[in-house]
């Protein structure tokens, strides 16, 4: 294989089934304008291309590089629309981005360089194309410096169910993940770490035309479930984030967090690792009604 800085991989079978996963390690020192990269990431592949993908949350700002990668595995050019909506801004979102992705190729959209997206707060991302030209969408989030406290006053906020939060306090780390192609009323985060100085959070996007209410529970071993939040309202087309570093979860390092919503939503989980100065960011697990 010819060595390249970045590439997409498609695995096709003549018969049978398999599971494909990527493993990437990062240990690159800063050089000139290129920031340092560190960490190890495992990412499960997706079984098929789709015409619609959603990231419930994302962020840019000081010390952050956020990129979308859109891969077209088909034989025709894919015309792709990417709508980035700041939390709390569903009524007046920025103009969408338009990409023409050649067949068997990928394009990268550097969201951190786009001025139409605010540098503070979170945003959701919706990627759409024709059903005849489905694509696969991934995101990389790289930290290479601290947040600017003056510019990002909500950093580290612990208010439950708000649209005002911003990026974690970590200064290094690379998170890689694919978007979700489905919405669901129930989601599970099977391993949430809430130790000292951790900043885990849940990010929720409501794609519907009405208000959705959300309940969050945490479970650990045989103990009774702990209510983290109840009846949180997510406005139509909007999103919110829920910090999990809350008093109810002190004393136990690892939790399973369950989310139930009154209508279908998209959910992501963001976890930080203070001692390693790193983060992970990706989709929660949907619990589909017919499974």
C-alpha positions, 0 to 999 in steps of 0.5 A, a space after each residue: 500500500 502506498 504510504 499516505 497521510 490519510 486514507 479511507 478503507 472499504 472492505 468487501 466480501 465475496 461471501 460470508 460475513 465479518 466485522 472490521 475495526 481500525 486501530 490507530 496510535 498517535 505519538 507525534 511531537 509538535 512541529 512548526 504549525 502542526 500540533 502534537 498528537 497522542 493516543 490510541 483509538 479503536 474504531 468499529 467499521 460501519 456495515 453500509 453506506 447511508 444517505 443520512 448521518 448525525 453527530 449529536 455534538 461537536 465543538 471547535 474553538 481555541 486549541 481544537 481541530 475538528 474535521 469531517 471526513 465524507 467517503 463515497 464508496 459508490 460509482 457516482 459523484 455524491 452531492 452532500 449537504 452538511 448542516 451544522 447547528 449550534 446548540 440553542 440556534 436551531 431557529 437560525 442555523 448557519 448556511 449549510 456546506 455543500 460537497 461533491 464527493 467523487 466516486 471511490 474518494 473522500 473529502 475533508 471539511 475542516 469545521 474548525 476553520 469555518 467562520 460561520 460556526 461559532 468558536 464557543 458552545 457545542 453544535 450538532 452535524 447532519 450529513 445528507 445525500 441522495 439515497 442513490 449515492 450513500 456515503 460514510 461520515 467520520 469525525 476527528 476531534 483533536 486537542 492541542 491546547 487549553 480552552 480560553 477561559 475568557 472566551 469560553 466562560 461555560 467551560 467545565 459547567 455542571 448545569 444539567 440539561 443546557 445548551 451553553 457548554 463548551 470543550 473539555 479542559 484537556 490540552 491533548 488528545 485525538 478522538 475519532 468516530 463515525 456518525 449515527 445513521 439511526 435515531 432511537 428513543 433509548 440509548 445506552 452508554 455502557 462504560 462511563 468513568 466519573 473519577 476525580 477531575 473527569 468531565 464525562 457528558 452526554 450530548 443529545 440532538 432532537 431531529 423532530 419537529 416537536 419538543 422531546 423530553 429525556 430521562 437519564 439513569 445511572 447503574 452500577 452493579 446491583 445498586 438501585 438506579 440513580 436518577 441523573 436527570 428527569 424530563 429534560 426538554 430538548 427543543 425541536 431541531 435543537 440539542 443539549 448536553 448533560 454533564 455526568 460529573 455530578 454529586 449523585 455519581 461520586 464514590 463509584 468510578 464506572 457507570 452504565 448510563 441509560 437514556 430514555 426519550 419521548 421521541 427518537 433522538 441522536 446521542 453521543 458520549 464524551 469522556 475525558 481522562 485527566 491523568 492521561 490528558 486525553 479524551 474519547 468522543 463517539 456515538 452511544 449505543 441505540 436500543 432499537 424497538 424491534 431488536 
